[in-house]
Structures are given as structure tokens and as C-alpha cells.
């Protein structure tokens, strides 16, 4: 499917939009998250959260380049998760 077709699925609130997005951009988003987090489980969770954020964001927004839109969401979520991990490790009491 093309990006425009996937975006139209989001606008129509079709559940298949998430499935199509994951099939087309799952590896791309995972590689972005994993390059930042270096952790498989955290990267998978970040990608899953990306689909949820895209579902919430696309009806008011209509991205022209879905890959850039999803990449930006994934990158933001991965940096937030990395920051949280650093904060959690900082306050460990021995």
C-alpha cells in the first residue's frame, strides 16, 4: 500500500491501518528505537507505542511522508524511554 492509502485508512478509523503500518514500517521504526535504546524489549514497546500515537495523531494531521512522521514519533518515544532509564538508574540506593 502507498502512504496515502494507509493515511486514508487512519482517517476512516480502520483497524487495518495499524496492521498495514506495522507491515510496511515496523522494521524501520524498530531500527530507530533499537539504535537509541539498545534493548529489544524496550524497542518493541516503543514501536507499539508509536502505532498508538499515530492512531491518535493522524485524524487531525495528514502527513505527506508517513515514514518521516512515524520516525519522528518513534525517535521521540525512544529518547523519552532512554531518559527514564537513566533517571531510574541514577537513584538506586546501595
N, C-alpha and C positions, 0 to 999 in steps of 0.2 A: 504494500500500500504506500501511497505517497503521503507526505506530511500533511497536505491539505485534507486528504481523506481521513486521516487519523484525527486531525483537529475537528473536522466536522462530526466525527463520532463523539468526541467530548462535548461539543455543542448540543448534540442530540441526547446526551446523557446515556449513551450506550455503554454497557459494561465491557463490551468487546474492545473499547478504546484502550483500556488498560492492558488487555491481552496483546493487542497489536503493538502497543508502545513497548511492552516488555520484550516481545519477539524481535522488534526492529532495533531498539536502543538499549536493551538490557546489558549486553557486553560492554557497550560504550560507557554507560553510567557506572557499571561496576568497576571498570578500569580507572575511572576518575576517582571514585571513592577509595579504592584499594591503594592507589598511588599516594593518597593523603593519609589513610588510616593504617595501612599495612596489617590489616586484620580481616579475615574472611567474614566472620560473623557480623562485625560492625559494618563492613561494606555492604553485605546483603541487607541489613536493616536500613542502611542509608538509601539504598536503591528502592526498597519497598516504600520508604517514606517519600521518596521522590515521586512515585506514582500517585500517592495520596495528595501531595502538594499540587501536582499537575491537575488532578481531578478538581481540586478546589479553586485553582487559579485560572483555568482556561475559559470558563464561561464569560467572565468579564474581559479577559485578554484573548487575543487571537494571534499567537506567534507565527511569524513568517517562516522562521527556521526552527523547527521543533527540536533539532539536535542541540542547538545553542541554548534554547530555553531550558531543556532538561538538564544539560550540562551545568548551567548556572545554578539550578536548584540543587543538583547533586553536590556540586562543589561547596555551596553554602552549608548544606547539611553535614558534609564530611568535616569541614573546618569547625563547625559547632561541636560535633562529636569529639573531635581531637582536642579541642579546648576543654571540654568537660572531662575527658580522661586525664588531661594534665592537672586540672584543678583537683580532681578526686585523688590523684597520686600525691599531690602536694601536701594534703592534710592528713596523711597517715601518721598516726601516733605510735611510736615504737615503745 
